[in-house]
Amino acid sequence: MNHRLQKMRKKIKSELDKARYEHTLGVMYIASALAMCHGADIEQAMSAGLLHDCAKCISSEGKIKLCNKYHLNISEVEYANPSLLHAKLGASLAARKYKVKDREIIRAIASHTTGRPQMSLLEKIIYIADYIEPGREELPNMAEVRVLAFQNIDECLYRILKDSLLYLHTRELPIDPMTQKTYDYYKEKLGKQEE
């Protein structure tokens, strides 16, 4: 691990609680493995994995306050559920606090919870690594999704989006419109029919 990554790792450790830090390391290592598998830049993947949740442990009020300070738009869904703000706020903090200049890394942090249509390879890697890292609770179809991640990244992404929407629907939890848009985009791109 290079010096820059080690410095970021030390700093992020002081910002997160123990469980979130363990999750972060899991995402960083899975992201690097996916980068190796799919031919992406390993250092980019490790950096984005390390910083993807850098805003996660900030209080709800703190997230809203910082979003206002940095002029980040807050939707009604996000006001109702401020934990959703950690991705866009994390992207902003990666640039401001962690001095990340790489737009690809910043974009991957910003889209890691909802996804977006036409994601870059790095964005897909961080989105998937966050979902499948070994410390994650066993969600339905997890074993299958973990295998798919190393075989067909778009199929894996589609499967996670589909399972996530189903999970939110069945629990009547709010759905970010971007997650729905991302699902619709990849469903059409992969020519999927609804089962």
N, C-alpha and C positions, 0 to 999 in steps of 0.2 A: 504494500500500500504506500503510495507516494506521500510526500510531506504535506502537501495541500489537503489531501483526504484525511490524513491523521489529525491535522489541525481542526478541520471541520468536525471530525468525529468527537474530538475532545470537547469542543464547544457545544455540540448538539446534546452530548451526554448530560451537560449541566442544565439544559432547557427542558428535558423530558423526564417523566417519571420512569421508574425501573421497567415496568411492563412495556411502555411505549418505546423505550430505548431498545429493549430486546427485539420487539417487533421490527423496529427500524433496521437493526443489524440483519435480521432475517430477510427483509426486503432488499437490502443492499446486496447481500450474497446471492439471492435468487436472481436479482436483476443482472448481476455480472454473469451468472451461468446462462441466462437467457440470451444475453448479448453475445456470449461465446457461441452459443448454438445457432443464432440467427444472423451472425455477422455484423453486429452493431458495435459501437465503440464502448469498450469495457469500462474505461474511466468515466465516461459520461453516465453510463448506467449506474455505476457505483455512487457517483455524486448525487444524481437525482434520487436514487434509492435512499441514501443517507439523509437527504433534506426533505423528502416528500411530506413528512409529518411535522416539520419544524414549528408549525403554528398550532399543532393539535392540543397542547397542554395549556394554552392561553384560555382564560375564562371566557364565557359567552359575551359578557359585557366588554371585556378586553378586546375580543375579536371585532366586535361592532365598532368600538372606539378606534382601533387601528385601521380598519377598513375606511372609516370616515376620514381619518388623518391622511391616508394615502390615496384618497379619492377613488376607492374601489366601489363599484356599484353593488348594492345589496338588494336582492329580489325579495318578494313577499315570502317565498318558500324559505329563503335563507334567514330572514328576520324571525320566522316561526321556528326555525331549527338552525341556530347559529353555528352548530358543529360543521355544517356544510361549508362554512366560510374558510375552513382551514386550508383548503387547496389553493384558492386564489390569494389568500393572505400569505400562505407559505411561499408561493411563487414570488410575491413582492418582497418578503423577508429574505429569501434566498439571494435576491439581487442586492438589497439594501444592507442587510446585516452580515451575510456570508460572502458578499462581494462576488457572486456568480455573474459572469458576463455572458455566458453561453445561453443564447435564446432557446435552444433545443431543450436544455435542462430545465429552464424556467417554465417552458410550455408543458413539459412532462409533469412537473409538480402541479401546475395549474389544472391539468385535466385528469389527475389520477383518481378522482372520486366519481366523476360523472362520465368520463370519456368525452369524445366529440367526434363528429363525422370526419373522415379523412385524417385519422391520427397518423403521426410519424411512427416509425419502428420503435424509437425510444419511448414515445408516449404509451404504445401498446405494452412494451416491456414493463414499465413502471406500474401501469394499471393492473396487469396480470400478476406481477410479483407481489404487489400489495395484497392481492386476493389469495394467492396460493402459498405464501411463505409458511414454513413448517409449524410456526407457533400459532397460526390461525386456528380458530375452532373449526371442527369438521363440519362443513356445510354440505348440503345435498350435492351429490355428483362430484365431490372434491377430488377423489382418486382419478376419475376420468378426466377432469379439467387439468389436473397436474400433468398427466401424460400428454394431453393435447397441446399444452403450452410449449412442449419441446418438439412437437411434430408439425403443427399447423397453427400459427399464431392468430390468424384471422378467425379460424373456426373456434379457437379457444376464447378469443375476445367476445365473439357472438354468443357463445355458450354462457359465459359469465354474465353478460348483459341480460340475457334471457332469464337466467336463474335469479339474478338480483331483482329484476322487475317483478317476477313471480313472487319472490319473498316479500317485497314491499306491498304488493297488491293484497296478498293473503293476510298480512298484518295491518292493513289499512294505514300504512305509513305514507308520509308525503313523498312524492316522486319529483325529482328535479326534472324539468322539461328537457334539459340537455341529455339526460340519461335515455329518455324515450327517443329523442332525435338520433342519438348515437346508435341505439338498437335498431331503429327503422332503417338507418343508412346501411348498417352492416347486414341486416336481413336482406335488403334489396341487392346489395353488392354480391352477396353469396348465393342469391337466388333461392332463399329459403321460403318454404311454404309453412303456414301455421299448422302445427299438429292438432 
